[in-house]
Amino acid sequence: MSPTNSEIIFEISDDEVDGGYSASALGYGIHTQAETIEEMRDNIREAVECYFDDASARSRIIRLPEMSTFPDS
């Protein structure tokens, strides 16, 4: 599977049920969770690597919301 454009955009939100954060890629079946924003960045990279088995098929740009839009932790 190959991304149709050069970037993958993630939506990050508070996980109201379990606490922490959850993230989903727009247009892809990539989802992950984390307790902190720093952990979320690492988890997103790992999730993208797992979703695209072939490294050459991965997007080189992963776009996250600006830090100013993250809820206070």
C-alpha positions as CSV (number, residue, x, y, z in Angstrom):
1,M,0.0,0.0,0.0
2,S,1.4,3.4,-0.9
3,P,0.3,6.8,0.4
4,T,-1.6,8.9,-2.2
5,N,0.2,12.1,-1.3
6,S,3.5,13.1,0.3
7,E,2.2,13.5,3.9
8,I,0.1,11.8,6.5
9,I,-2.0,14.1,8.8
10,F,-2.9,13.0,12.2
11,E,-5.7,14.2,14.4
12,I,-4.9,14.0,18.1
13,S,-7.5,14.2,20.9
14,D,-7.9,13.6,24.6
15,D,-8.8,10.1,25.4
16,E,-11.7,10.8,27.8
17,V,-12.3,7.2,28.7
18,D,-8.7,6.0,29.6
19,G,-6.9,9.3,29.9
20,G,-3.9,10.3,27.9
21,Y,-4.2,10.9,24.1
22,S,-5.4,9.1,21.0
23,A,-4.4,9.7,17.4
24,S,-5.8,8.7,14.1
25,A,-4.4,9.4,10.6
26,L,-6.8,11.1,8.3
27,G,-7.5,8.8,5.3
28,Y,-5.6,5.8,6.7
29,G,-6.4,3.1,9.2
30,I,-3.5,4.2,11.5
31,H,-4.4,4.7,15.2
32,T,-2.4,4.9,18.4
33,Q,-2.5,6.0,22.0
34,A,-0.1,7.5,24.5
35,E,0.0,9.0,28.0
36,T,2.0,12.1,27.0
37,I,2.6,14.1,23.8
38,E,6.2,13.1,23.7
39,E,5.3,9.4,23.8
40,M,2.6,10.1,21.2
41,R,5.2,11.3,18.7
42,D,7.2,8.1,19.1
43,N,4.0,6.0,18.9
44,I,2.9,7.7,15.7
45,R,6.2,7.0,14.0
46,E,6.1,3.4,15.0
47,A,2.4,3.0,13.9
48,V,3.3,4.5,10.4
49,E,6.2,2.1,10.1
50,C,4.0,-0.9,11.0
51,Y,1.2,0.2,8.7
52,F,3.4,0.5,5.6
53,D,5.5,-2.7,5.5
54,D,7.7,-1.4,2.7
55,A,9.8,1.6,3.8
56,S,9.9,3.0,0.3
57,A,6.0,3.3,0.4
58,R,6.0,5.4,3.6
59,S,5.3,9.0,3.5
60,R,8.4,11.0,4.5
61,I,6.2,13.7,6.2
62,I,4.0,13.1,9.2
63,R,2.0,16.2,10.1
64,L,0.7,16.7,13.6
65,P,-1.3,19.6,15.0
66,E,0.8,22.5,16.2
67,M,1.8,22.1,19.8
68,S,-0.3,25.1,20.7
69,T,-3.4,23.2,19.8
70,F,-2.6,20.3,22.2
71,P,-4.7,20.3,25.3
72,D,-2.8,21.0,28.6
73,S,-1.4,17.8,30.1
